[in-house]
Amino acid sequence: MKALLCRALGPPETLELADLADPSPGPGEVLVRVAFAALNFFDTLIIEGKYQVKPEPPFSPAGEFAGTVEAVGAGVETLKPGDRVLGFTGHGAARERLVARSEVLMRMPEALSLEKAAGLPIAYGTVFHALKQRASLARGETLVVLGAAGGVGLAGVEVGAAMGARVIACASSDEKCAFARDHGAEETINVTAQDFRAELKRLAPKGVDVALDPVGGALTEATLRSMAWKGRLLVVGFASGDVPKIALNLPLLKGCDIRGVYWGDFTQREPALNAANMRTLMDWAVGGHIATHPPTILPLARFAEGFALLAGRKAMGKVLLAT
């Protein structure tokens, strides 16, 4: 089988396509023929050893995927050959065949396409957990989404709109703002061309109820200063590369919260709740409440283009590798 391998930590150009023997599932494991593996921003970090998860080389990047079960190991009763599944493994999915524990896989509805399913677990799973369990987002509240055209940001726009929030999408170009508006944002702010704080004040004069921040950097403090009383700032990641240092007098004076979102740990600590979240997301995808359609699908051999889109923050929505 073909596999994208990180044999030594380094930039994307050090990755290589390799021919490996087909794997076999052990007890409690499932062999999946991967159709699509999704790339996320953290993949640009994990291959250089800059992410909090540090697998030992050689390994394959891409932590989420969709495909078809080819074989199951001893003791697996929940899945069978021919089942269409999506899954989350943290890394290892950029290959034609993958062995995974049965508990990280979920059978898909027949009406859900493999390409839509591949990008659901990480971005949409993270966002739904953030907005539902961490923020308790209520219908009619104002939700600000930073980095709104990226994978996590676009998921935030779509899930927030599906939950009945008034979504203000913030992105770095008019094109990205229009893209977010097409996916459910009621208002947009071009953070490079407009006065961010002034626009937040104009669009949310009583303050922001919930903010989803996968970006970090200077926008984090500016957003915190715009929070409403009892507002919730959700810290998801730092795609800007800058981890902000926050003055704690701000949440004190605002009476607001800063809440961390670590979906990977959530899936381990509360697997039943995560499974329920994923079932809801799959139902929403089938029903058209969230689009989940990736604008960029590349063959595995063109992995470098996918990494360049993510590293250059040019991706709008998900980037998939077709295996």
C-alpha positions as CSV (number, residue, x, y, z in Angstrom):
1,M,0.0,0.0,0.0
2,K,1.0,3.6,-0.4
3,A,1.6,5.7,2.7
4,L,2.8,9.2,3.4
5,L,5.6,8.9,5.9
6,C,7.4,11.3,8.2
7,R,10.7,9.3,8.7
8,A,12.4,12.2,10.4
9,L,11.0,15.4,11.9
10,G,11.1,18.3,9.5
11,P,9.1,20.5,7.1
12,P,6.6,19.1,4.6
13,E,9.2,18.7,1.8
14,T,10.9,16.0,4.0
15,L,7.8,13.8,3.9
16,E,7.8,10.9,1.4
17,L,5.5,8.5,-0.3
18,A,6.4,4.9,0.5
19,D,5.3,1.4,-0.4
20,L,4.5,-0.6,2.8
21,A,3.0,-4.0,3.4
22,D,-0.7,-4.1,4.0
23,P,-1.4,-4.3,7.8
24,S,-3.6,-6.8,9.5
25,P,-5.9,-6.1,12.5
26,G,-5.1,-7.6,15.9
27,P,-7.6,-8.2,18.7
28,G,-10.0,-5.3,19.1
29,E,-8.7,-3.7,15.9
30,V,-10.2,-2.9,12.5
31,L,-8.6,-2.7,9.1
32,V,-10.0,0.3,7.2
33,R,-9.5,1.0,3.5
34,V,-9.1,4.8,3.7
35,A,-10.9,6.8,1.1
36,F,-10.1,10.3,2.3
37,A,-7.7,11.5,5.1
38,A,-8.2,15.1,6.3
39,L,-5.3,17.5,7.1
40,N,-5.5,20.0,9.9
41,F,-3.3,22.9,10.9
42,F,-1.7,20.8,13.6
43,D,-0.4,18.4,11.0
44,T,2.0,21.2,9.9
45,L,3.3,21.2,13.5
46,I,3.3,17.5,14.4
47,I,5.7,16.6,11.5
48,E,8.2,19.1,12.9
49,G,7.8,17.9,16.6
50,K,6.2,21.3,17.5
51,Y,2.8,19.9,18.6
52,Q,1.8,18.7,22.1
53,V,1.4,15.1,20.7
54,K,4.8,13.8,19.5
55,P,4.7,10.4,17.8
56,E,8.0,8.7,17.2
57,P,9.0,8.6,13.5
58,P,8.3,6.9,11.2
59,F,4.6,7.9,11.2
60,S,2.0,9.2,8.8
61,P,0.3,12.5,9.4
62,A,-3.5,13.2,9.2
63,G,-5.6,12.4,12.3
64,E,-9.1,11.9,10.8
65,F,-10.4,9.9,7.9
66,A,-13.3,8.0,6.3
67,G,-13.3,4.7,4.6
68,T,-14.6,1.1,4.4
69,V,-13.9,-1.7,6.8
70,E,-12.0,-4.5,5.1
71,A,-11.4,-6.8,8.1
72,V,-11.9,-7.0,11.9
73,G,-9.8,-8.5,14.6
74,A,-10.8,-10.9,17.3
75,G,-13.4,-9.5,19.7
76,V,-14.7,-6.8,17.4
77,E,-18.5,-7.1,17.3
78,T,-19.6,-3.5,16.6
79,L,-18.3,-3.4,13.0
80,K,-18.0,-5.8,10.0
81,P,-16.4,-5.8,6.6
82,G,-18.2,-3.5,4.2
83,D,-19.2,-1.0,6.9
84,R,-18.5,2.6,6.0
85,V,-16.8,4.4,8.9
86,L,-15.2,7.7,10.0
87,G,-12.5,7.8,12.6
88,F,-10.1,9.9,14.7
89,T,-6.6,8.6,15.4
90,G,-4.6,11.7,16.1
91,H,-2.1,10.8,13.3
92,G,-1.5,8.0,10.9
93,A,-4.3,8.3,8.4
94,A,-2.5,9.5,5.3
95,R,-2.2,6.0,3.9
96,E,-4.3,3.6,1.8
97,R,-5.0,1.2,4.7
98,L,-5.1,1.8,8.4
99,V,-5.5,-0.3,11.5
100,A,-7.4,1.4,14.3
101,R,-9.0,0.5,17.5
102,S,-12.7,-0.2,17.1
103,E,-13.7,2.4,19.7
104,V,-12.3,5.3,17.6
105,L,-14.5,4.4,14.6
106,M,-18.1,5.1,14.0
107,R,-20.4,3.6,11.4
108,M,-21.8,6.3,9.0
109,P,-25.3,6.8,7.8
110,E,-25.8,5.6,4.2
111,A,-26.8,9.1,3.1
112,L,-23.5,10.6,4.3
113,S,-20.7,10.7,1.7
114,L,-17.2,9.6,2.5
115,E,-15.7,13.0,1.5
116,K,-18.1,14.9,3.8
117,A,-17.5,12.4,6.7
118,A,-13.7,12.6,6.5
119,G,-13.5,16.1,7.8
120,L,-16.1,15.8,10.6
121,P,-14.3,14.3,13.6
122,I,-11.7,16.8,14.5
123,A,-12.9,20.3,13.5
124,Y,-16.6,19.7,13.9
125,G,-16.1,17.5,16.9
126,T,-14.0,20.1,18.6
127,V,-16.3,23.0,17.8
128,F,-19.5,21.2,18.8
129,H,-17.9,20.1,22.1
130,A,-16.7,23.7,22.6
131,L,-20.0,25.4,21.9
132,K,-22.2,22.7,23.6
133,Q,-20.3,21.4,26.6
134,R,-17.8,24.2,27.3
135,A,-19.9,27.3,26.4
136,S,-23.5,26.1,26.7
137,L,-24.2,28.3,23.7
138,A,-27.9,29.3,23.8
139,R,-30.1,30.1,20.8
140,G,-30.1,33.8,20.0
141,E,-26.7,34.5,21.6
142,T,-24.0,36.3,19.7
143,L,-21.1,34.1,18.7
144,V,-17.8,35.5,17.3
145,V,-15.6,33.1,15.3
146,L,-12.0,34.0,14.6
147,G,-10.2,32.5,11.6
148,A,-13.7,31.8,10.2
149,A,-12.6,30.5,6.8
150,G,-10.3,27.8,8.1
151,G,-11.3,24.2,9.0
152,V,-12.1,24.9,12.7
153,G,-13.4,28.4,12.0
154,L,-15.8,27.3,9.2
155,A,-17.0,24.5,11.5
156,G,-17.7,27.1,14.1
157,V,-19.7,29.2,11.8
158,E,-21.8,26.3,10.6
159,V,-22.3,24.6,14.0
160,G,-23.0,28.0,15.6
161,A,-25.7,28.8,13.0
162,A,-27.2,25.3,13.4
163,M,-27.4,25.9,17.2
164,G,-29.3,29.1,16.6
165,A,-26.6,31.7,17.4
166,R,-26.1,35.0,15.6
167,V,-22.7,34.4,14.1
168,I,-20.1,37.1,13.4
169,A,-17.3,35.6,11.3
170,C,-13.9,37.2,11.4
171,A,-11.4,36.5,8.6
172,S,-8.4,38.0,6.8
173,S,-9.9,38.9,3.4
174,D,-13.1,39.9,1.8
175,E,-13.1,36.5,-0.1
176,K,-12.9,34.6,3.2
177,C,-15.6,36.7,4.7
178,A,-17.9,36.0,1.8
179,F,-17.1,32.3,2.1
180,A,-18.1,32.4,5.8
181,R,-21.3,34.3,5.0
182,D,-22.2,31.6,2.4
183,H,-21.9,29.1,5.3
184,G,-24.2,30.7,7.8
185,A,-22.5,33.9,9.2
186,E,-24.9,36.8,9.6
187,E,-22.1,39.4,9.9
188,T,-18.5,39.5,9.0
189,I,-15.3,41.5,9.9
190,N,-12.3,41.7,7.7
191,V,-9.6,41.8,10.4
192,T,-6.9,43.2,8.1
193,A,-9.0,45.9,6.5
194,Q,-11.4,47.0,9.3
195,D,-11.0,48.3,12.9
196,F,-11.6,45.0,14.7
197,R,-12.6,46.4,18.1
198,A,-14.8,49.1,16.5
199,E,-16.6,46.6,14.3
200,L,-17.2,44.3,17.3
201,K,-18.6,47.3,19.2
202,R,-20.9,48.2,16.3
203,L,-22.1,44.7,15.7
204,A,-22.4,43.6,19.3
205,P,-23.0,46.8,21.4
206,K,-23.9,44.8,24.5
207,G,-20.8,42.6,24.1
208,V,-20.0,39.2,22.7
209,D,-21.7,36.2,24.5
210,V,-19.3,33.5,23.1
211,A,-16.1,33.7,21.1
212,L,-14.4,30.8,19.4
213,D,-10.7,31.4,19.1
214,P,-8.5,28.9,17.1
215,V,-6.1,31.7,16.2
216,G,-4.5,33.4,19.2
217,G,-2.2,36.4,18.8
218,A,-3.4,40.0,19.2
219,L,-7.0,39.2,18.3
220,T,-7.4,37.2,21.5
221,E,-7.0,40.2,23.8
222,A,-9.1,42.4,21.5
223,T,-11.9,39.9,21.6
224,L,-11.6,39.5,25.4
225,R,-12.0,43.2,25.8
226,S,-15.3,43.0,23.8
227,M,-16.9,40.2,25.8
228,A,-20.3,40.7,27.5
229,W,-20.9,40.1,31.2
230,K,-20.8,36.3,31.8
231,G,-19.3,35.9,28.2
232,R,-17.2,32.8,27.4
233,L,-14.0,33.0,25.4
234,L,-13.1,29.5,24.1
235,V,-9.4,28.9,23.6
236,V,-9.1,26.3,20.8
237,G,-5.7,26.8,19.4
238,F,-3.0,29.2,18.2
239,A,-2.9,29.1,14.4
240,S,-1.2,32.5,14.3
241,G,1.8,30.9,16.1
242,D,1.5,33.4,18.9
243,V,0.3,32.2,22.3
244,P,-1.1,35.4,23.9
245,K,-0.4,36.4,27.5
246,I,-3.6,37.7,29.0
247,A,-3.9,40.3,31.8
248,L,-6.2,38.7,34.3
249,N,-7.8,41.9,35.2
250,L,-9.8,41.7,32.0
251,P,-11.9,38.6,32.8
252,L,-12.2,40.0,36.4
253,L,-13.6,43.4,35.2
254,K,-15.8,41.8,32.5
255,G,-17.2,39.1,34.7
256,C,-16.4,36.7,31.9
257,D,-14.7,33.3,31.5
258,I,-11.8,32.0,29.5
259,R,-12.4,28.3,28.9
260,G,-10.0,25.8,27.4
261,V,-11.1,23.3,24.7
262,Y,-9.1,20.1,24.4
263,W,-11.3,17.8,22.3
264,G,-8.7,15.0,22.1
265,D,-8.7,14.6,25.9
266,F,-12.5,14.9,25.9
267,T,-12.9,11.9,23.6
268,Q,-10.9,9.8,26.1
269,R,-12.5,11.1,29.3
270,E,-16.1,11.2,28.0
271,P,-16.4,8.8,25.1
272,A,-20.2,8.3,25.3
273,L,-20.8,12.1,25.2
274,N,-18.4,12.4,22.3
275,A,-20.2,9.6,20.4
276,A,-23.5,11.4,21.0
277,N,-22.0,14.6,19.6
278,M,-20.7,12.8,16.5
279,R,-24.1,11.2,15.9
280,T,-25.7,14.7,16.0
281,L,-23.1,16.1,13.6
282,M,-23.6,13.2,11.2
283,D,-27.4,13.8,11.3
284,W,-26.9,17.5,10.7
285,A,-24.6,16.8,7.8
286,V,-27.2,14.4,6.2
287,G,-29.9,17.0,6.8
288,G,-28.0,19.8,5.3
289,H,-27.7,21.8,8.5
290,I,-23.9,21.8,8.1
291,A,-22.4,21.6,4.7
292,T,-19.0,20.0,5.6
293,H,-18.1,20.0,1.9
294,P,-14.3,20.5,1.5
295,P,-13.3,22.9,-1.3
296,T,-9.9,21.2,-1.7
297,I,-9.4,17.5,-2.4
298,L,-5.9,16.4,-3.5
299,P,-4.5,13.0,-4.4
300,L,-2.1,11.6,-1.8
301,A,0.8,12.3,-4.1
302,R,0.1,16.0,-4.0
303,F,0.3,16.2,-0.2
304,A,2.8,19.2,-0.5
305,E,0.1,21.4,-1.9
306,G,-2.2,20.6,1.0
307,F,0.4,21.4,3.6
308,A,1.2,24.6,1.8
309,L,-2.4,25.7,1.9
310,L,-2.5,25.1,5.6
311,A,0.8,26.7,6.5
312,G,0.1,29.7,4.3
313,R,-3.4,30.0,5.9
314,K,-4.9,29.9,2.4
315,A,-7.2,26.9,3.0
316,M,-10.9,27.7,3.1
317,G,-12.6,24.8,4.8
318,K,-11.1,21.4,4.9
319,V,-8.2,19.9,2.9
320,L,-8.5,16.2,2.1
321,L,-6.1,13.7,0.7
322,A,-7.7,11.1,-1.5
323,T,-6.0,7.8,-1.1
